[in-house]
Amino acid sequence: MRLLYCGSGWLAVIDEIARRLGPGFEVVPWDRAVPLTTAVADVDVVLPSNAPIGADVIAAAHRLRLIQQPAAGYEGIDLVAARAREVPVCNAPGTNQVAVAEAAILLLLMLARRVPEAARAFAAAEIGAPVGRELAGRVLGIVGAGRTGRALRDRATALGLEVRVLDRAGSADPAARRAFFAGCELISLHCPLTDATRGLVDDDAFAAMPAGAIVVNVARGAVIDRGALERALAGGRLGGVGLDVFWHEPWDPTDPLYADPRVVVLPHVAGSTQEAMAQVAAV
């Protein structure tokens, strides 16, 4: 049986999956120089990661028996086309919540302590590094009450943060959303991308946030309305933005948004740790 791993990272997980499956299974990475519709022609299982698995890809995978997403969520997978082919689609929730929660804290700390600016000051041999702020005693709003949201809540509480959570019911109530964003100095996104959460952080949300608010997105890019984010940055109210997910993947590193000194970017690695890889392989 042949498995195609489509991720741009986590290549070490391929060896772990192959080791666990044993003889008779071959796990190969997708060579991005080859169209995905060509690469899937002779595989039995597709592990999409960040690759879009549309109806054209599913139709081209003549031997396809399973689509196994090595993460939570089904974004980018044409579930209707898979159902028409009677191809099961599975995901792997509960494998990387610790890794993602720790990455959220990393981004919050980098932005609060102005680490990128300090690094630039060091490189330029400037006297007097920028002065950051402590996290302890501040209010952290977590959007999403699932595994990663709960993992972040526990760790943030231990750091002395006051934690508030916006769950699914609150997300659907405009008044509750506005009150939530108005009361949080720090905000971290941990919700799935659905019709209800697409563009959840919009102009109204940014307008409600306190001046100097920090927003971290380790969920899905489109949970933030990109135009609204650009307008909020241009208005000077945001203290910083941390992004590990994007509106389009693969991302464009030359995008001017990512050059903004108030924006800290990770290359979609929040869930990428050795421990998380081992758990994904075990699923």
C-alpha positions in Angstrom: 0.0 0.0 0.0 1.3 3.4 -1.0 0.8 6.6 1.2 1.4 10.1 -0.1 2.3 12.7 2.5 1.6 16.2 1.1 2.9 18.4 3.9 5.6 21.0 3.3 7.1 20.2 6.7 7.1 17.3 9.2 9.0 15.1 6.8 10.4 13.2 9.8 6.8 11.9 10.4 7.1 9.9 7.2 9.8 7.7 8.7 7.8 7.3 11.8 4.7 6.3 10.0 6.6 3.8 7.8 8.2 2.3 10.9 4.9 1.8 12.6 3.2 0.4 9.5 5.9 -2.1 8.8 6.5 -4.1 5.6 4.0 -3.8 2.8 3.6 0.0 3.2 5.4 2.7 1.4 5.2 6.4 2.6 6.5 9.0 0.2 6.6 12.8 0.3 4.9 14.9 -2.4 7.4 16.4 -4.8 5.9 19.8 -5.3 7.4 20.0 -8.8 4.9 17.4 -9.8 1.2 18.3 -10.0 -0.8 16.8 -7.2 -3.3 15.3 -9.6 -0.3 13.4 -11.1 1.2 12.5 -7.7 -1.9 10.8 -6.4 -2.5 8.6 -9.5 -0.8 5.5 -7.9 -1.4 6.0 -4.2 -3.9 4.3 -1.8 -3.9 6.8 1.0 -3.4 10.6 0.9 -2.2 12.6 4.0 -3.0 16.1 2.9 -1.5 18.3 5.6 -1.8 21.8 4.0 -2.3 20.6 0.4 -5.8 21.2 -1.1 -7.6 17.9 -1.9 -10.2 19.1 -4.4 -12.5 17.1 -6.6 -9.9 17.0 -9.3 -7.3 15.4 -7.0 -9.8 12.8 -5.7 -10.9 12.0 -9.3 -7.3 11.5 -10.3 -6.5 9.1 -7.4 -7.8 6.0 -9.0 -6.6 3.7 -6.2 -7.6 6.0 -3.3 -8.9 4.2 -0.3 -8.5 6.8 2.5 -7.8 10.5 3.1 -6.2 10.8 6.4 -5.6 14.4 7.6 -2.6 14.3 10.0 -4.1 17.2 12.1 -7.5 18.5 13.2 -10.0 19.9 10.8 -11.0 19.1 7.2 -10.3 22.4 5.5 -9.2 22.1 1.9 -10.7 18.6 1.5 -13.7 18.3 -0.8 -15.9 16.1 1.4 -18.7 16.0 -1.2 -16.3 14.5 -3.8 -14.9 12.1 -1.3 -18.3 11.0 -0.3 -19.3 10.5 -3.9 -16.3 8.2 -4.3 -17.1 6.5 -1.0 -13.6 7.4 0.2 -13.4 7.8 4.0 -11.9 11.0 5.4 -10.4 11.0 8.8 -8.4 13.5 10.9 -6.2 13.4 13.9 -7.5 15.5 16.8 -5.8 15.5 20.1 -2.2 15.0 18.7 -0.7 18.5 18.9 -2.6 20.6 21.4 0.4 20.9 23.7 2.6 22.0 20.9 0.1 24.6 19.6 -0.5 26.0 23.1 3.2 26.4 23.7 3.6 28.1 20.3 0.8 30.5 21.2 2.6 31.4 24.4 5.9 31.8 22.4 4.2 34.3 20.1 2.6 36.2 22.9 5.9 36.5 24.8 7.8 37.5 21.6 5.3 40.3 20.9 4.8 41.4 24.5 8.5 41.6 25.1 9.2 43.1 21.7 11.7 40.4 20.8 11.9 41.1 17.1 12.6 44.8 17.7 15.2 43.9 20.3 16.9 41.5 17.8 17.0 44.3 15.2 18.5 46.7 17.8 21.2 44.1 18.7 22.0 43.6 15.0 22.3 47.3 14.4 24.4 47.8 17.6 21.9 50.3 18.9 22.0 51.5 22.5 18.7 51.1 24.3 16.6 48.1 23.4 12.8 48.5 23.3 11.0 47.9 26.6 8.3 45.2 26.6 5.6 44.3 29.0 5.0 41.3 31.2 2.2 38.8 30.6 1.4 38.3 34.2 -1.7 40.1 35.3 -3.0 40.8 31.8 -6.3 39.4 30.4 -5.9 36.7 27.7 -8.9 36.0 25.5 -8.9 32.5 24.0 -11.3 32.0 21.0 -12.2 28.3 21.0 -12.9 26.0 23.9 -11.4 22.8 22.3 -8.3 20.9 23.1 -5.8 23.5 22.2 -7.8 26.3 23.8 -8.0 24.4 27.0 -4.2 23.5 26.9 -3.4 27.2 26.5 -5.8 28.2 29.3 -4.0 25.9 31.8 -0.5 27.2 30.8 -1.6 30.8 30.7 -3.2 30.6 34.2 0.1 29.2 35.5 1.9 32.3 34.1 -0.4 34.6 36.0 -2.8 35.6 33.2 -6.5 36.1 33.7 -8.1 33.9 31.1 -11.5 34.4 29.3 -12.8 32.1 26.7 -15.1 32.8 23.8 -16.9 29.5 22.9 -19.1 28.6 20.0 -22.2 30.2 21.5 -20.4 33.4 22.2 -18.9 33.5 18.8 -22.4 33.5 17.3 -23.6 36.5 19.4 -22.4 39.9 18.0 -22.8 41.6 21.4 -20.9 38.8 23.2 -18.1 38.9 20.7 -17.7 42.7 21.0 -17.7 42.5 24.8 -15.1 39.7 24.7 -12.7 41.6 22.4 -13.2 44.8 24.4 -12.1 43.1 27.6 -9.0 41.3 26.4 -5.5 42.8 26.0 -4.2 39.6 24.5 -6.2 37.3 22.1 -5.3 33.9 20.8 -7.3 32.0 18.2 -7.9 28.3 18.6 -11.2 27.7 16.8 -11.8 25.6 13.6 -12.5 27.4 10.4 -16.3 27.2 9.7 -18.8 29.4 8.0 -19.4 30.9 11.5 -15.8 31.6 12.3 -14.6 32.8 8.8 -13.7 36.4 9.2 -14.6 36.3 12.9 -11.9 38.8 13.8 -13.2 41.7 11.6 -13.2 45.5 11.7 -15.7 45.5 14.6 -13.5 43.1 16.6 -10.4 45.2 16.0 -12.2 48.4 16.8 -13.4 46.9 20.1 -9.9 45.8 21.3 -8.0 47.9 23.7 -5.2 50.0 22.3 -2.0 48.0 22.1 -3.8 44.7 21.9 -1.9 41.6 20.8 -3.5 39.0 18.5 -2.1 35.5 17.9 -3.5 33.2 15.2 -2.5 29.5 15.4 -5.9 28.3 14.2 -6.7 29.0 10.5 -5.7 32.1 8.5 -9.2 33.0 7.4 -10.5 33.3 11.0 -9.0 36.8 10.7 -10.4 39.1 8.0 -7.2 40.1 6.3 -8.4 43.5 5.1 -9.6 44.3 8.6 -6.1 43.3 10.0 -4.4 45.6 7.5 -6.6 48.5 8.4 -6.1 47.9 12.1 -2.3 47.9 11.7 -2.5 51.0 9.5 -4.5 52.7 12.2 -1.8 52.1 14.8 -4.0 50.6 17.5 -2.5 47.0 17.5 0.4 46.2 19.7 1.4 43.2 17.5 0.2 40.2 15.6 1.6 36.7 15.7 0.8 34.4 12.7 1.5 30.7 12.2 -1.3 30.3 9.7 -2.1 32.2 6.5 -4.9 33.0 4.1 -3.1 31.1 1.3 -0.7 28.3 1.5 2.0 28.0 0.4 2.4 31.6 1.7 4.3 34.4 -0.1 7.3 35.4 2.1 7.5 38.7 0.1 4.0 39.8 1.1 4.4 43.3 2.6 2.2 42.3 5.5 4.8 40.0 6.9 7.5 42.7 6.7 5.5 44.9 9.2 7.7 45.2 12.3 4.6 44.5 14.5 3.9 41.2 12.8 5.8 38.0 13.9 5.5 35.1 11.5 6.2 31.4 12.0 6.0 29.0 9.0 3.0 27.0 10.1 5.0 25.0 12.7 3.0 25.6 15.8 2.0 21.9 15.9 5.4 20.6 14.7 7.3 19.0 17.5 8.9 15.6 17.8 6.3 14.6 20.4 3.4 15.7 18.1 4.9 13.9 15.1 5.1 10.7 17.1 1.4 11.0 18.1 0.3 11.8 14.5 2.2 8.7 13.3 0.5 6.6 16.0 -3.0 7.7 14.8 
